[in-house]
Amino acid sequence: MPTGADAVAVAAQTYSAWLGEVEQLRFAQVPEPDSSPEVIREALLLSRANLDRLESIYSLSMAQRGAFERKAQEMEDAADDAWAEIAAKAVQTGHGARDYEGSKERYARFDMLNIDRRRDARQWRQAAKVAGEADARIRLAYYGLQNVMQSLRDALRSFTLESSLDR
């Protein structure tokens, strides 16, 4: 896994490649409604192959999003634990509260000693958000392509119905 500073860039780069492919798969050529049954059937077969690939990308995306979420939580927990250790050490060593220092000032001092961990945790949380947003776009494309396939199936069924009525 990358460092906190690189996490957002890695998430954006990973999902950018997937989203580019998803766009191509989702918006493949769809025949006109008055096309022949053969053309619609070929489009249905192509859509099925595209949906299979899209499902694979969607699965990878969910796994990657989960990894970013778990890492963000791990980093946030580590930063919280480090802050608690800093506060406990300050009390043990007698550097907790100073004269005329309020709790906000004391906490600010502890926060500054822990700033790098908090910054890394925020970066991982941001990477998880990037992953979540991209995952939602992939899910939308997946279900959109399922709807296209259903429309193609309906078009083929209408040809079957028309030919049976012609008899």
Residue pairs with C-beta under 8 A, 6 or more apart in sequence:
1 7
1 67
1 71
2 9
2 10
3 120
4 75
4 119
4 120
4 121
4 122
4 123
4 124
5 120
5 123
7 68
7 71
7 123
7 124
7 126
7 127
8 123
8 126
8 127
8 130
10 127
11 64
11 68
11 127
11 128
11 130
11 131
11 134
12 130
14 64
15 61
15 64
15 130
15 131
15 134
15 135
18 57
18 60
18 61
18 134
18 138
19 134
19 137
19 138
21 53
21 57
22 54
22 57
22 137
22 138
22 141
23 141
25 50
25 51
25 53
25 54
25 57
25 141
25 145
26 50
26 54
26 141
26 144
26 145
28 46
28 47
28 50
29 43
29 46
30 43
30 47
30 148
30 152
31 39
31 40
31 43
31 152
33 155
35 43
37 156
37 159
40 152
40 155
40 156
40 159
41 156
43 152
44 149
44 152
44 153
44 156
47 145
47 148
47 149
47 152
48 149
50 145
51 142
51 145
51 146
51 149
54 138
54 141
54 142
54 145
55 142
57 138
58 135
58 138
58 139
58 142
61 131
61 134
61 135
61 138
62 135
64 131
64 135
65 128
65 131
65 132
65 134
65 135
68 124
68 127
68 128
68 130
68 131
69 128
69 131
69 132
71 124
71 127
71 128
72 121
72 124
72 125
72 127
72 128
74 124
75 117
75 120
75 121
75 124
75 125
76 121
76 124
76 125
78 117
78 121
79 114
79 117
79 118
79 120
79 121
82 114
82 117
83 110
83 111
83 114
83 117
83 118
86 110
86 113
86 114
87 96
87 110
89 95
90 96
90 106
90 109
90 110
96 106
97 106
98 106
111 118
